[in-house]
Amino acid sequence: MALIIQKFGGTSVGSVERINAVADKVIRTRKQGHDVVVVVSAMSGETDRLLALANDIAHRPDRRELDVLLATGEQVTIALLAIALREKGQDAVSFTGGQVRILTDSAHTKARIMDIDAARVRKALSKGRVVVVAGFQGIDADGNITTLGRGGSDTTAVAMAAALKADECDVYTDVDGVYTADPRIVPEANRLKRISYEEMLEMASLGSKVLQIRSVEFAGKYHVPLRVLSSFQDGPGTLITDEDKEMEQALISGIAHAKDEAKLTIMGVPDRPGIAYTILGPIADANIEVDMIVQNVGADNSTDLTFTVHRNDYDRAMEILQKTCREIGARGVTGDKRIVKISIVGVGMRSHAGIASRMFKALADEGINIQMISTSEIKVSVVVDEKYLELGVRALHSAFGLEKGANGAG
């Protein structure tokens, strides 16, 4: 008998009808002879509704009380699903994060899981019950309710799977797996049968919104087999697991893109030790995350430094950079909010030369100018004008033969 963790997101439990459909899916898994722990999110829109209520009362609601409020969303879902399961003849019990004892640090609204005491869950499973656990939440050492941030239910599910040494963690979403590219941009994109933790981590960080990054990190650290499935149609989904020899045959697993990028350049900077910190230190102090960085040194011993940030941080970053420009006597600051990042990802890059040049040629053949380049062992990212997003993604998808069902796609 296998132990399966099943996680259902907000759209999957967004109505009574959908909760009943989830209950039917859980019962089918149970009838196959498996023990089941279900982790659920709040019903779709509920967290936003609760957040809006708090913001109507206070400009900056107290974070501890905000966690108390937001955790109620999942409490509603676990109770309704347990009621639905019992109504259909399946014994079930619901637990909040605190009742399970999902222990977190005390960083309210963005807590991290430290430990899980799964004894209570094991006891319920031994009695033949389906256990329904609230995702997104836990308690700190002082017994305060905490929440894990957006997408935190994915992390709860993987952490439960690690604590219980589950055979598999199935994450049900509104898509039926991980694709070689966004099917809305590339209609012929293929669903991958499997992908490594490392590749999925890159895809998630580069713009693929299928899974929360922290959940993939957790799965990789504890070697939890993770499967992405559709809540609304049957199918094998995509298995995220350890890298194997079969994967190494694939050059590229997928094309990821991020629309919400912006670029800033400070020009004519004196080229001296510590200047990069002088420029980027105040950006970091403002809690603005910098992604790609390019520095060019000119013949006159001055340098231009270009970096990218999230588009939401552009105005604040520009304000800080202009102040820095005046302080260090740089020539000026420019910026561009009309850029996007396109990335190719694949473990096959480790053992194959020429991948980057093939990428650059495919973009050049379409007349797409590359503004910035960033590489790692298994990815190459480029920044281009936003008007070339769809053309660029399609060109790369075709250049690497991803539409042919290669690379473990199915």
TORKOL-4160 file (C-alpha; in steps of 0.2 Angstrom, whole numbers, padded with zeros to 4 digits, m for minus):
410
<pt num="1" X="0000" Y="0000" Z="0000"/>
<pt num="2" X="0007" Y="0017" Z="m0005"/>
<pt num="3" X="0005" Y="0033" Z="0004"/>
<pt num="4" X="0000" Y="0047" Z="m0008"/>
<pt num="5" X="m0001" Y="0066" Z="m0004"/>
<pt num="6" X="m0013" Y="0075" Z="m0015"/>
<pt num="7" X="m0013" Y="0094" Z="m0015"/>
<pt num="8" X="m0028" Y="0104" Z="m0023"/>
<pt num="9" X="m0027" Y="0123" Z="m0026"/>
<pt num="10" X="m0040" Y="0136" Z="m0025"/>
<pt num="11" X="m0048" Y="0134" Z="m0042"/>
<pt num="12" X="m0049" Y="0115" Z="m0038"/>
<pt num="13" X="m0060" Y="0118" Z="m0023"/>
<pt num="14" X="m0068" Y="0134" Z="m0028"/>
<pt num="15" X="m0086" Y="0129" Z="m0026"/>
<pt num="16" X="m0096" Y="0115" Z="m0018"/>
<pt num="17" X="m0097" Y="0106" Z="m0034"/>
<pt num="18" X="m0078" Y="0106" Z="m0036"/>
<pt num="19" X="m0076" Y="0101" Z="m0018"/>
<pt num="20" X="m0087" Y="0086" Z="m0021"/>
<pt num="21" X="m0077" Y="0082" Z="m0037"/>
<pt num="22" X="m0061" Y="0082" Z="m0027"/>
<pt num="23" X="m0069" Y="0070" Z="m0014"/>
<pt num="24" X="m0073" Y="0058" Z="m0028"/>
<pt num="25" X="m0055" Y="0059" Z="m0034"/>
<pt num="26" X="m0048" Y="0056" Z="m0017"/>
<pt num="27" X="m0060" Y="0041" Z="m0014"/>
<pt num="28" X="m0055" Y="0033" Z="m0031"/>
<pt num="29" X="m0037" Y="0034" Z="m0025"/>
<pt num="30" X="m0042" Y="0026" Z="m0008"/>
<pt num="31" X="m0051" Y="0012" Z="m0017"/>
<pt num="32" X="m0035" Y="0008" Z="m0027"/>
<pt num="33" X="m0028" Y="0003" Z="m0010"/>
<pt num="34" X="m0018" Y="0019" Z="m0006"/>
<pt num="35" X="m0017" Y="0029" Z="0010"/>
<pt num="36" X="m0021" Y="0047" Z="0006"/>
<pt num="37" X="m0017" Y="0064" Z="0014"/>
<pt num="38" X="m0025" Y="0079" Z="0006"/>
<pt num="39" X="m0018" Y="0096" Z="0007"/>
<pt num="40" X="m0030" Y="0110" Z="0001"/>
<pt num="41" X="m0029" Y="0129" Z="m0002"/>
<pt num="42" X="m0043" Y="0142" Z="0002"/>
<pt num="43" X="m0057" Y="0142" Z="m0011"/>
<pt num="44" X="m0052" Y="0153" Z="m0026"/>
<pt num="45" X="m0053" Y="0172" Z="m0022"/>
<pt num="46" X="m0055" Y="0169" Z="m0003"/>
<pt num="47" X="m0038" Y="0174" Z="0002"/>
<pt num="48" X="m0039" Y="0190" Z="m0008"/>
<pt num="49" X="m0056" Y="0194" Z="0000"/>
<pt num="50" X="m0049" Y="0192" Z="0017"/>
<pt num="51" X="m0034" Y="0203" Z="0013"/>
<pt num="52" X="m0046" Y="0217" Z="0006"/>
<pt num="53" X="m0056" Y="0217" Z="0022"/>
<pt num="54" X="m0040" Y="0219" Z="0032"/>
<pt num="55" X="m0034" Y="0233" Z="0021"/>
<pt num="56" X="m0051" Y="0242" Z="0022"/>
<pt num="57" X="m0048" Y="0243" Z="0041"/>
<pt num="58" X="m0029" Y="0247" Z="0041"/>
<pt num="59" X="m0017" Y="0254" Z="0029"/>
<pt num="60" X="m0004" Y="0242" Z="0036"/>
<pt num="61" X="m0013" Y="0228" Z="0045"/>
<pt num="62" X="m0003" Y="0220" Z="0059"/>
<pt num="63" X="0006" Y="0204" Z="0052"/>
<pt num="64" X="0002" Y="0193" Z="0066"/>
<pt num="65" X="m0017" Y="0197" Z="0065"/>
<pt num="66" X="m0016" Y="0196" Z="0047"/>
<pt num="67" X="m0010" Y="0178" Z="0048"/>
<pt num="68" X="m0024" Y="0174" Z="0060"/>
<pt num="69" X="m0036" Y="0180" Z="0047"/>
<pt num="70" X="m0029" Y="0173" Z="0032"/>
<pt num="71" X="m0027" Y="0155" Z="0039"/>
<pt num="72" X="m0046" Y="0154" Z="0041"/>
<pt num="73" X="m0048" Y="0152" Z="0022"/>
<pt num="74" X="m0040" Y="0135" Z="0022"/>
<pt num="75" X="m0050" Y="0130" Z="0038"/>
<pt num="76" X="m0066" Y="0132" Z="0028"/>
<pt num="77" X="m0060" Y="0121" Z="0014"/>
<pt num="78" X="m0053" Y="0107" Z="0025"/>
<pt num="79" X="m0070" Y="0106" Z="0035"/>
<pt num="80" X="m0080" Y="0106" Z="0019"/>
<pt num="81" X="m0070" Y="0092" Z="0010"/>
<pt num="82" X="m0070" Y="0081" Z="0026"/>
<pt num="83" X="m0089" Y="0083" Z="0027"/>
<pt num="84" X="m0090" Y="0079" Z="0008"/>
<pt num="85" X="m0079" Y="0063" Z="0011"/>
<pt num="86" X="m0089" Y="0057" Z="0025"/>
<pt num="87" X="m0106" Y="0060" Z="0016"/>
<pt num="88" X="m0099" Y="0049" Z="0002"/>
<pt num="89" X="m0095" Y="0035" Z="0015"/>
<pt num="90" X="m0076" Y="0038" Z="0017"/>
<pt num="91" X="m0070" Y="0041" Z="0035"/>
<pt num="92" X="m0060" Y="0057" Z="0035"/>
<pt num="93" X="m0053" Y="0070" Z="0048"/>
<pt num="94" X="m0047" Y="0088" Z="0045"/>
<pt num="95" X="m0033" Y="0096" Z="0054"/>
<pt num="96" X="m0026" Y="0114" Z="0053"/>
<pt num="97" X="m0008" Y="0117" Z="0052"/>
<pt num="98" X="m0007" Y="0120" Z="0071"/>
<pt num="99" X="m0016" Y="0104" Z="0075"/>
<pt num="100" X="m0004" Y="0094" Z="0064"/>
<pt num="101" X="0010" Y="0104" Z="0072"/>
<pt num="102" X="0018" Y="0111" Z="0056"/>
<pt num="103" X="0031" Y="0121" Z="0065"/>
<pt num="104" X="0038" Y="0137" Z="0057"/>
<pt num="105" X="0049" Y="0152" Z="0061"/>
<pt num="106" X="0040" Y="0168" Z="0066"/>
<pt num="107" X="0041" Y="0178" Z="0050"/>
<pt num="108" X="0022" Y="0182" Z="0049"/>
<pt num="109" X="0015" Y="0181" Z="0031"/>
<pt num="110" X="0031" Y="0173" Z="0024"/>
<pt num="111" X="0035" Y="0160" Z="0037"/>
<pt num="112" X="0047" Y="0145" Z="0033"/>
<pt num="113" X="0043" Y="0127" Z="0039"/>
<pt num="114" X="0056" Y="0121" Z="0052"/>
<pt num="115" X="0048" Y="0104" Z="0057"/>
<pt num="116" X="0033" Y="0094" Z="0056"/>
<pt num="117" X="0026" Y="0082" Z="0070"/>
<pt num="118" X="0017" Y="0070" Z="0059"/>
<pt num="119" X="0012" Y="0058" Z="0073"/>
<pt num="120" X="m0006" Y="0064" Z="0074"/>
<pt num="121" X="m0008" Y="0061" Z="0055"/>
<pt num="122" X="0000" Y="0044" Z="0056"/>
<pt num="123" X="m0012" Y="0039" Z="0069"/>
<pt num="124" X="m0027" Y="0044" Z="0059"/>
<pt num="125" X="m0021" Y="0035" Z="0044"/>
<pt num="126" X="m0019" Y="0019" Z="0054"/>
<pt num="127" X="m0037" Y="0020" Z="0057"/>
<pt num="128" X="m0041" Y="0020" Z="0038"/>
<pt num="129" X="m0045" Y="0038" Z="0038"/>
<pt num="130" X="m0042" Y="0051" Z="0024"/>
<pt num="131" X="m0032" Y="0065" Z="0032"/>
<pt num="132" X="m0036" Y="0083" Z="0026"/>
<pt num="133" X="m0023" Y="0096" Z="0030"/>
<pt num="134" X="m0024" Y="0115" Z="0029"/>
<pt num="135" X="m0010" Y="0121" Z="0017"/>
<pt num="136" X="m0002" Y="0138" Z="0018"/>
<pt num="137" X="m0001" Y="0138" Z="0037"/>
<pt num="138" X="0008" Y="0133" Z="0053"/>
<pt num="139" X="0012" Y="0139" Z="0070"/>
<pt num="140" X="0028" Y="0146" Z="0078"/>
<pt num="141" X="0037" Y="0140" Z="0094"/>
<pt num="142" X="0026" Y="0152" Z="0104"/>
<pt num="143" X="0010" Y="0144" Z="0097"/>
<pt num="144" X="0006" Y="0159" Z="0085"/>
<pt num="145" X="m0003" Y="0155" Z="0069"/>
<pt num="146" X="0009" Y="0159" Z="0054"/>
<pt num="147" X="0006" Y="0158" Z="0035"/>
<pt num="148" X="0019" Y="0153" Z="0022"/>
<pt num="149" X="0016" Y="0166" Z="0008"/>
<pt num="150" X="0008" Y="0165" Z="m0009"/>
<pt num="151" X="0008" Y="0147" Z="m0016"/>
<pt num="152" X="0012" Y="0140" Z="0002"/>
<pt num="153" X="0000" Y="0126" Z="0000"/>
<pt num="154" X="0012" Y="0118" Z="m0012"/>
<pt num="155" X="0026" Y="0119" Z="0001"/>
<pt num="156" X="0015" Y="0111" Z="0014"/>
<pt num="157" X="0011" Y="0096" Z="0003"/>
<pt num="158" X="0029" Y="0093" Z="m0001"/>
<pt num="159" X="0034" Y="0095" Z="0017"/>
<pt num="160" X="0020" Y="0083" Z="0023"/>
<pt num="161" X="0027" Y="0071" Z="0010"/>
<pt num="162" X="0044" Y="0072" Z="0016"/>
<pt num="163" X="0039" Y="0070" Z="0035"/>
<pt num="164" X="0028" Y="0055" Z="0031"/>
<pt num="165" X="0040" Y="0048" Z="0018"/>
<pt num="166" X="0026" Y="0047" Z="0006"/>
<pt num="167" X="0028" Y="0037" Z="m0010"/>
<pt num="168" X="0022" Y="0052" Z="m0021"/>
<pt num="169" X="0016" Y="0070" Z="m0019"/>
<pt num="170" X="0003" Y="0074" Z="m0033"/>
<pt num="171" X="m0001" Y="0093" Z="m0035"/>
<pt num="172" X="m0017" Y="0096" Z="m0044"/>
<pt num="173" X="m0018" Y="0112" Z="m0054"/>
<pt num="174" X="m0028" Y="0120" Z="m0068"/>
<pt num="175" X="m0015" Y="0113" Z="m0081"/>
<pt num="176" X="m0011" Y="0095" Z="m0084"/>
<pt num="177" X="0007" Y="0096" Z="m0082"/>
<pt num="178" X="0023" Y="0105" Z="m0086"/>
<pt num="179" X="0025" Y="0110" Z="m0104"/>
<pt num="180" X="0040" Y="0113" Z="m0116"/>
<pt num="181" X="0033" Y="0131" Z="m0117"/>
<pt num="182" X="0018" Y="0141" Z="m0113"/>
<pt num="183" X="0004" Y="0133" Z="m0124"/>
<pt num="184" X="m0005" Y="0149" Z="m0125"/>
<pt num="185" X="0011" Y="0156" Z="m0135"/>
<pt num="186" X="0016" Y="0139" Z="m0143"/>
<pt num="187" X="0000" Y="0129" Z="m0147"/>
<pt num="188" X="0011" Y="0114" Z="m0152"/>
<pt num="189" X="0020" Y="0114" Z="m0135"/>
<pt num="190" X="0022" Y="0097" Z="m0128"/>
<pt num="191" X="0018" Y="0091" Z="m0110"/>
<pt num="192" X="0034" Y="0083" Z="m0102"/>
<pt num="193" X="0033" Y="0066" Z="m0095"/>
<pt num="194" X="0046" Y="0070" Z="m0083"/>
<pt num="195" X="0058" Y="0084" Z="m0078"/>
<pt num="196" X="0072" Y="0085" Z="m0065"/>
<pt num="197" X="0071" Y="0095" Z="m0049"/>
<pt num="198" X="0085" Y="0106" Z="m0055"/>
<pt num="199" X="0076" Y="0110" Z="m0072"/>
<pt num="200" X="0060" Y="0113" Z="m0063"/>
<pt num="201" X="0068" Y="0125" Z="m0051"/>
<pt num="202" X="0075" Y="0135" Z="m0065"/>
<pt num="203" X="0058" Y="0135" Z="m0075"/>
<pt num="204" X="0049" Y="0141" Z="m0059"/>
<pt num="205" X="0062" Y="0155" Z="m0056"/>
<pt num="206" X="0062" Y="0160" Z="m0074"/>
<pt num="207" X="0043" Y="0163" Z="m0075"/>
<pt num="208" X="0034" Y="0146" Z="m0076"/>
<pt num="209" X="0020" Y="0148" Z="m0064"/>
<pt num="210" X="0016" Y="0129" Z="m0062"/>
<pt num="211" X="0024" Y="0127" Z="m0045"/>
<pt num="212" X="0030" Y="0138" Z="m0031"/>
<pt num="213" X="0049" Y="0139" Z="m0031"/>
<pt num="214" X="0050" Y="0134" Z="m0012"/>
<pt num="215" X="0040" Y="0118" Z="m0015"/>
<pt num="216" X="0052" Y="0112" Z="m0029"/>
<pt num="217" X="0067" Y="0116" Z="m0017"/>
<pt num="218" X="0059" Y="0106" Z="m0004"/>
<pt num="219" X="0056" Y="0091" Z="m0015"/>
<pt num="220" X="0073" Y="0091" Z="m0022"/>
<pt num="221" X="0081" Y="0092" Z="m0005"/>
<pt num="222" X="0071" Y="0077" Z="0002"/>
<pt num="223" X="0070" Y="0068" Z="m0015"/>
<pt num="224" X="0050" Y="0068" Z="m0014"/>
<pt num="225" X="0043" Y="0062" Z="m0031"/>
<pt num="226" X="0032" Y="0076" Z="m0037"/>
<pt num="227" X="0019" Y="0075" Z="m0050"/>
<pt num="228" X="0009" Y="0089" Z="m0058"/>
<pt num="229" X="m0009" Y="0084" Z="m0063"/>
<pt num="230" X="m0025" Y="0093" Z="m0069"/>
<pt num="231" X="m0039" Y="0094" Z="m0057"/>
<pt num="232" X="m0051" Y="0094" Z="m0072"/>
<pt num="233" X="m0046" Y="0080" Z="m0083"/>
<pt num="234" X="m0037" Y="0063" Z="m0081"/>
<pt num="235" X="m0020" Y="0060" Z="m0087"/>
<pt num="236" X="m0002" Y="0055" Z="m0081"/>
<pt num="237" X="0004" Y="0073" Z="m0079"/>
<pt num="238" X="0022" Y="0077" Z="m0077"/>
<pt num="239" X="0034" Y="0069" Z="m0064"/>
<pt num="240" X="0047" Y="0080" Z="m0056"/>
<pt num="241" X="0061" Y="0069" Z="m0049"/>
<pt num="242" X="0080" Y="0066" Z="m0048"/>
<pt num="243" X="0090" Y="0068" Z="m0064"/>
<pt num="244" X="0093" Y="0051" Z="m0073"/>
<pt num="245" X="0102" Y="0045" Z="m0089"/>
<pt num="246" X="0087" Y="0046" Z="m0099"/>
<pt num="247" X="0085" Y="0065" Z="m0096"/>
<pt num="248" X="0103" Y="0068" Z="m0101"/>
<pt num="249" X="0099" Y="0063" Z="m0119"/>
<pt num="250" X="0088" Y="0079" Z="m0120"/>
<pt num="251" X="0097" Y="0095" Z="m0124"/>
<pt num="252" X="0083" Y="0107" Z="m0119"/>
<pt num="253" X="0068" Y="0103" Z="m0108"/>
<pt num="254" X="0058" Y="0119" Z="m0110"/>
<pt num="255" X="0057" Y="0137" Z="m0114"/>
<pt num="256" X="0052" Y="0149" Z="m0100"/>
<pt num="257" X="0048" Y="0167" Z="m0101"/>
<pt num="258" X="0045" Y="0182" Z="m0089"/>
<pt num="259" X="0035" Y="0197" Z="m0094"/>
<pt num="260" X="0037" Y="0207" Z="m0079"/>
<pt num="261" X="0055" Y="0213" Z="m0082"/>
<pt num="262" X="0063" Y="0231" Z="m0082"/>
<pt num="263" X="0080" Y="0236" Z="m0086"/>
<pt num="264" X="0091" Y="0251" Z="m0079"/>
<pt num="265" X="0108" Y="0257" Z="m0084"/>
<pt num="266" X="0119" Y="0269" Z="m0075"/>
<pt num="267" X="0132" Y="0276" Z="m0087"/>
<pt num="268" X="0149" Y="0284" Z="m0086"/>
<pt num="269" X="0153" Y="0277" Z="m0069"/>
<pt num="270" X="0171" Y="0279" Z="m0062"/>
<pt num="271" X="0179" Y="0262" Z="m0063"/>
<pt num="272" X="0186" Y="0259" Z="m0046"/>
<pt num="273" X="0185" Y="0245" Z="m0033"/>
<pt num="274" X="0168" Y="0244" Z="m0024"/>
<pt num="275" X="0158" Y="0254" Z="m0037"/>
<pt num="276" X="0146" Y="0239" Z="m0040"/>
<pt num="277" X="0142" Y="0239" Z="m0022"/>
<pt num="278" X="0140" Y="0257" Z="m0021"/>
<pt num="279" X="0127" Y="0256" Z="m0035"/>
<pt num="280" X="0118" Y="0240" Z="m0030"/>
<pt num="281" X="0119" Y="0241" Z="m0011"/>
<pt num="282" X="0105" Y="0255" Z="m0010"/>
<pt num="283" X="0094" Y="0244" Z="m0022"/>
<pt num="284" X="0096" Y="0229" Z="m0010"/>
<pt num="285" X="0093" Y="0240" Z="0005"/>
<pt num="286" X="0076" Y="0244" Z="m0003"/>
<pt num="287" X="0072" Y="0226" Z="m0004"/>
<pt num="288" X="0072" Y="0226" Z="m0023"/>
<pt num="289" X="0078" Y="0210" Z="m0031"/>
<pt num="290" X="0091" Y="0212" Z="m0045"/>
<pt num="291" X="0091" Y="0198" Z="m0058"/>
<pt num="292" X="0103" Y="0200" Z="m0072"/>
<pt num="293" X="0119" Y="0211" Z="m0071"/>
<pt num="294" X="0130" Y="0217" Z="m0086"/>
<pt num="295" X="0145" Y="0228" Z="m0084"/>
<pt num="296" X="0155" Y="0236" Z="m0098"/>
<pt num="297" X="0171" Y="0245" Z="m0096"/>
<pt num="298" X="0176" Y="0258" Z="m0108"/>
<pt num="299" X="0193" Y="0265" Z="m0114"/>
<pt num="300" X="0191" Y="0280" Z="m0104"/>
<pt num="301" X="0191" Y="0270" Z="m0087"/>
<pt num="302" X="0173" Y="0273" Z="m0085"/>
<pt num="303" X="0160" Y="0259" Z="m0085"/>
<pt num="304" X="0141" Y="0257" Z="m0089"/>
<pt num="305" X="0132" Y="0245" Z="m0077"/>
<pt num="306" X="0115" Y="0237" Z="m0082"/>
<pt num="307" X="0104" Y="0227" Z="m0072"/>
<pt num="308" X="0086" Y="0220" Z="m0072"/>
<pt num="309" X="0072" Y="0221" Z="m0059"/>
<pt num="310" X="0054" Y="0216" Z="m0057"/>
<pt num="311" X="0043" Y="0229" Z="m0067"/>
<pt num="312" X="0034" Y="0233" Z="m0051"/>
<pt num="313" X="0051" Y="0239" Z="m0043"/>
<pt num="314" X="0056" Y="0250" Z="m0058"/>
<pt num="315" X="0050" Y="0267" Z="m0052"/>
<pt num="316" X="0058" Y="0265" Z="m0035"/>
<pt num="317" X="0074" Y="0258" Z="m0042"/>
<pt num="318" X="0075" Y="0272" Z="m0054"/>
<pt num="319" X="0073" Y="0285" Z="m0040"/>
<pt num="320" X="0087" Y="0277" Z="m0030"/>
<pt num="321" X="0099" Y="0275" Z="m0045"/>
<pt num="322" X="0097" Y="0294" Z="m0050"/>
<pt num="323" X="0102" Y="0298" Z="m0032"/>
<pt num="324" X="0117" Y="0287" Z="m0033"/>
<pt num="325" X="0121" Y="0294" Z="m0050"/>
<pt num="326" X="0122" Y="0312" Z="m0043"/>
<pt num="327" X="0132" Y="0306" Z="m0028"/>
<pt num="328" X="0146" Y="0297" Z="m0038"/>
<pt num="329" X="0147" Y="0309" Z="m0053"/>
<pt num="330" X="0141" Y="0296" Z="m0066"/>
<pt num="331" X="0135" Y="0303" Z="m0083"/>
<pt num="332" X="0117" Y="0298" Z="m0082"/>
<pt num="333" X="0103" Y="0284" Z="m0080"/>
<pt num="334" X="0092" Y="0276" Z="m0093"/>
<pt num="335" X="0079" Y="0263" Z="m0091"/>
<pt num="336" X="0067" Y="0252" Z="m0101"/>
<pt num="337" X="0051" Y="0244" Z="m0095"/>
<pt num="338" X="0047" Y="0236" Z="m0112"/>
<pt num="339" X="0058" Y="0221" Z="m0110"/>
<pt num="340" X="0055" Y="0202" Z="m0107"/>
<pt num="341" X="0067" Y="0188" Z="m0102"/>
<pt num="342" X="0067" Y="0172" Z="m0113"/>
<pt num="343" X="0076" Y="0156" Z="m0106"/>
<pt num="344" X="0081" Y="0139" Z="m0112"/>
<pt num="345" X="0082" Y="0126" Z="m0099"/>
<pt num="346" X="0090" Y="0108" Z="m0099"/>
<pt num="347" X="0102" Y="0097" Z="m0090"/>
<pt num="348" X="0108" Y="0091" Z="m0107"/>
<pt num="349" X="0118" Y="0108" Z="m0109"/>
<pt num="350" X="0131" Y="0101" Z="m0097"/>
<pt num="351" X="0137" Y="0089" Z="m0109"/>
<pt num="352" X="0134" Y="0098" Z="m0126"/>
<pt num="353" X="0143" Y="0112" Z="m0133"/>
<pt num="354" X="0135" Y="0125" Z="m0145"/>
<pt num="355" X="0118" Y="0127" Z="m0136"/>
<pt num="356" X="0120" Y="0145" Z="m0133"/>
<pt num="357" X="0126" Y="0149" Z="m0151"/>
<pt num="358" X="0111" Y="0139" Z="m0158"/>
<pt num="359" X="0100" Y="0150" Z="m0147"/>
<pt num="360" X="0108" Y="0166" Z="m0153"/>
<pt num="361" X="0107" Y="0161" Z="m0171"/>
<pt num="362" X="0088" Y="0156" Z="m0170"/>
<pt num="363" X="0084" Y="0174" Z="m0163"/>
<pt num="364" X="0096" Y="0182" Z="m0175"/>
<pt num="365" X="0087" Y="0173" Z="m0190"/>
<pt num="366" X="0071" Y="0182" Z="m0184"/>
<pt num="367" X="0079" Y="0199" Z="m0182"/>
<pt num="368" X="0078" Y="0199" Z="m0163"/>
<pt num="369" X="0091" Y="0209" Z="m0155"/>
<pt num="370" X="0098" Y="0202" Z="m0138"/>
<pt num="371" X="0101" Y="0216" Z="m0125"/>
<pt num="372" X="0108" Y="0205" Z="m0111"/>
<pt num="373" X="0113" Y="0187" Z="m0108"/>
<pt num="374" X="0115" Y="0177" Z="m0092"/>
<pt num="375" X="0120" Y="0159" Z="m0091"/>
<pt num="376" X="0121" Y="0145" Z="m0078"/>
<pt num="377" X="0126" Y="0126" Z="m0080"/>
<pt num="378" X="0108" Y="0121" Z="m0086"/>
<pt num="379" X="0101" Y="0138" Z="m0093"/>
<pt num="380" X="0104" Y="0152" Z="m0105"/>
<pt num="381" X="0093" Y="0168" Z="m0103"/>
<pt num="382" X="0092" Y="0183" Z="m0114"/>
<pt num="383" X="0083" Y="0200" Z="m0112"/>
<pt num="384" X="0074" Y="0206" Z="m0128"/>
<pt num="385" X="0061" Y="0219" Z="m0133"/>
<pt num="386" X="0044" Y="0214" Z="m0126"/>
<pt num="387" X="0037" Y="0215" Z="m0144"/>
<pt num="388" X="0047" Y="0200" Z="m0148"/>
<pt num="389" X="0041" Y="0189" Z="m0134"/>
<pt num="390" X="0030" Y="0177" Z="m0144"/>
<pt num="391" X="0041" Y="0176" Z="m0159"/>
<pt num="392" X="0056" Y="0173" Z="m0149"/>
<pt num="393" X="0048" Y="0159" Z="m0139"/>
<pt num="394" X="0041" Y="0151" Z="m0155"/>
<pt num="395" X="0058" Y="0152" Z="m0164"/>
<pt num="396" X="0067" Y="0144" Z="m0150"/>
<pt num="397" X="0054" Y="0130" Z="m0147"/>
<pt num="398" X="0056" Y="0126" Z="m0166"/>
<pt num="399" X="0075" Y="0128" Z="m0166"/>
<pt num="400" X="0077" Y="0114" Z="m0153"/>
<pt num="401" X="0064" Y="0103" Z="m0160"/>
<pt num="402" X="0053" Y="0103" Z="m0145"/>
<pt num="403" X="0037" Y="0102" Z="m0155"/>
<pt num="404" X="0042" Y="0085" Z="m0161"/>
<pt num="405" X="0038" Y="0076" Z="m0145"/>
<pt num="406" X="0056" Y="0074" Z="m0141"/>
<pt num="407" X="0065" Y="0076" Z="m0124"/>
<pt num="408" X="0053" Y="0065" Z="m0114"/>
<pt num="409" X="0037" Y="0075" Z="m0120"/>
<pt num="410" X="0021" Y="0066" Z="m0122"/>
